[in-house]
Amino acid sequence: MTFIALFFYLFATLAIASAVMVIFSRNPVHSVLFLILTFVNAAGLFVIIGAEFLAMILIVVYVGAVAVLFLFVVMMLDIDIAKMREGILEYLPIGAAIGTILLAEMTFVFAAWVISPDAMKLAVSPIPTGQGITNTEAIGLLLYTKYIYFFQAAGMVLLVAMIGAIVLTLRHKPNVKRQNIAEQVGRTPATSIEIKDVKPGQGL
């Protein structure tokens, strides 16, 4: 067994074990920590195949921002685990049916999976040699030329998801003053000025 194969099996085993613990951990904080460990091991797999840029992006963006944000949100929400588990048996048949469908789909995918003879060569040298193209340049060329429409569509999906999350979580509290642009622009002297006739010796 070569040195690269040893690290591949190490990172792959830890990544799969961490992903399973994300699902089966009883504490949400522990689930987020296992998710961070999964990202770290996935970054190690990217380094092995020569995609060091993707590995660094995975660490900086997902571990440094997204996963830490998840951790802070979970800690601030103070989730009641016992209350979350109430009524789990009601949704168990639906969950089992969806899980069975997903398992059947994954079985069909792996059953029809054929490894290309050139796969090992491409994994060892994913970037064409002799052209002076770095890893980052190769990814940029693919994203902004061949897959530009898919890349922009993914960005639009994320934008819609972000707007939807803001709309669903926005709550208007009563007795809170808010700015009304239309009302401010449409003001007239009759609605904005009130003249008081103050008698001598008396206040308002």
C-alpha positions in Angstrom: 0.0 0.0 0.0 1.4 3.3 -1.1 1.7 6.4 1.1 -1.1 8.2 -0.8 -3.5 5.2 -0.6 -2.9 5.0 3.2 -3.9 8.6 3.7 -6.9 8.2 1.3 -8.3 5.4 3.3 -7.6 7.3 6.5 -9.3 10.5 5.4 -12.2 8.6 3.7 -12.9 6.5 6.8 -12.8 9.5 9.1 -15.1 11.5 6.8 -17.7 8.7 6.6 -17.6 8.1 10.3 -17.9 11.9 11.1 -20.8 12.2 8.6 -22.6 9.3 10.3 -22.1 10.9 13.7 -23.6 14.2 12.4 -26.8 12.3 11.9 -26.8 10.2 15.0 -25.4 12.6 17.6 -28.0 13.4 20.3 -26.5 16.9 21.0 -26.8 19.4 18.1 -23.6 21.1 19.2 -21.8 17.7 18.8 -23.4 17.3 15.4 -21.9 20.6 14.2 -18.5 19.7 15.6 -18.6 16.4 13.7 -19.6 18.3 10.6 -16.5 20.5 10.9 -14.4 17.3 11.2 -16.1 15.9 8.0 -15.1 19.1 6.1 -11.5 18.8 7.3 -11.3 15.2 6.1 -12.9 16.1 2.8 -10.3 18.9 2.4 -7.6 16.2 3.0 -9.1 14.2 0.1 -9.0 17.2 -2.1 -5.3 17.7 -1.4 -4.6 14.1 -2.3 -6.2 14.5 -5.8 -4.3 17.7 -6.4 -7.1 20.2 -5.9 -5.5 22.2 -3.1 -7.5 25.3 -4.0 -10.8 23.5 -3.3 -9.3 22.2 -0.1 -8.4 25.7 1.1 -11.8 27.0 0.1 -13.5 24.2 2.0 -11.5 25.1 5.1 -11.9 28.8 4.9 -15.5 29.1 3.7 -17.3 26.1 5.2 -15.3 25.5 8.4 -14.3 29.1 9.0 -17.7 30.6 8.3 -20.6 28.3 7.7 -19.9 25.6 10.2 -18.9 28.1 12.9 -22.1 30.1 12.2 -24.1 26.9 12.6 -22.4 26.3 15.9 -23.2 29.8 17.2 -26.8 29.6 16.0 -27.4 26.2 17.7 -25.8 27.4 20.9 -27.9 30.6 21.0 -31.2 28.8 20.1 -30.9 26.6 23.2 -32.8 23.7 21.5 -34.9 21.5 23.7 -34.0 17.9 22.6 -36.8 16.3 24.4 -39.4 18.5 22.8 -37.9 17.9 19.3 -38.3 14.2 19.7 -42.0 14.4 20.6 -44.1 13.1 17.8 -41.3 11.4 15.9 -43.3 8.2 15.5 -45.9 10.1 13.5 -43.4 10.9 10.8 -41.5 7.6 10.9 -43.5 5.9 8.1 -42.9 8.9 5.7 -39.2 9.0 6.7 -38.8 5.3 6.2 -40.4 5.5 2.7 -38.2 8.4 1.6 -35.1 6.6 3.0 -36.0 3.4 1.1 -36.4 5.4 -2.1 -33.0 7.1 -1.6 -31.4 3.8 -0.8 -32.8 2.2 -4.0 -31.6 5.2 -6.1 -28.1 5.0 -4.6 -28.0 1.2 -5.2 -28.9 1.7 -8.9 -26.2 4.4 -9.2 -23.5 2.2 -7.7 -24.6 -0.9 -9.6 -24.2 0.9 -12.9 -21.0 2.7 -11.9 -18.2 1.9 -14.4 -14.7 3.2 -13.6 -12.9 4.7 -16.7 -9.5 3.3 -17.5 -8.1 6.8 -17.6 -9.5 7.7 -14.1 -6.3 7.0 -12.3 -4.3 9.1 -14.7 -6.6 12.0 -14.4 -6.6 11.8 -10.6 -2.8 11.9 -10.6 -2.6 14.8 -13.1 -6.0 16.6 -13.1 -4.5 19.7 -14.8 -2.9 19.4 -18.3 0.9 19.6 -17.8 3.1 21.7 -20.0 0.5 24.5 -20.4 1.5 26.6 -17.4 -2.1 26.5 -16.0 -2.5 26.5 -12.2 -5.2 24.8 -10.2 -7.1 28.0 -9.6 -6.9 29.0 -13.3 -8.2 25.6 -14.4 -11.2 25.9 -12.1 -11.9 29.4 -13.2 -11.8 28.5 -16.9 -14.3 25.7 -16.4 -16.7 27.7 -14.2 -16.8 30.8 -16.3 -16.7 29.2 -19.8 -18.1 25.7 -20.0 -20.3 25.8 -16.8 -21.1 29.5 -16.7 -24.9 29.0 -17.0 -25.0 26.3 -14.3 -22.8 28.5 -12.1 -25.1 31.5 -12.4 -28.2 29.3 -11.9 -26.7 28.0 -8.7 -26.1 31.6 -7.6 -29.7 32.5 -8.3 -30.9 29.5 -6.3 -28.8 30.5 -3.3 -30.1 34.1 -3.6 -33.7 33.0 -3.7 -33.1 30.7 -0.7 -31.5 33.6 1.2 -34.4 35.9 0.5 -36.9 33.2 1.4 -35.2 32.5 4.7 -35.3 36.3 5.6 -39.0 36.5 4.7 -39.9 33.5 6.7 -38.0 34.6 9.8 -38.9 38.3 9.7 -41.3 39.2 12.5 -42.8 42.6 12.9 -43.1 43.5 16.6 -46.0 45.8 17.7 -45.4 49.3 19.0 -42.1 49.7 17.1 -41.7 52.8 15.0 -40.7 52.1 11.4 -39.9 54.2 8.4 -42.6 54.6 5.7 -41.1 56.0 2.6 -44.3 56.5 0.7 -45.9 58.4 3.6 -42.9 60.6 4.0 -42.8 61.5 0.3 -46.5 62.2 0.1 -46.6 64.6 3.1 -48.3 68.0 2.6 -48.3 71.1 4.7 -51.8 70.2 5.9 -50.6 66.8 7.3 -47.2 67.8 8.5 -47.9 71.1 10.2 -50.3 71.7 13.1 -50.9 75.3 14.3 -51.7 75.7 18.0 -53.3 78.9 19.3 -51.5 79.3 22.7 -53.2 81.6 25.0 -51.1 83.9 27.1 -50.0 82.3 30.4 -50.9 78.8 29.3 -48.8 76.1 27.8 -49.6 73.4 25.3 
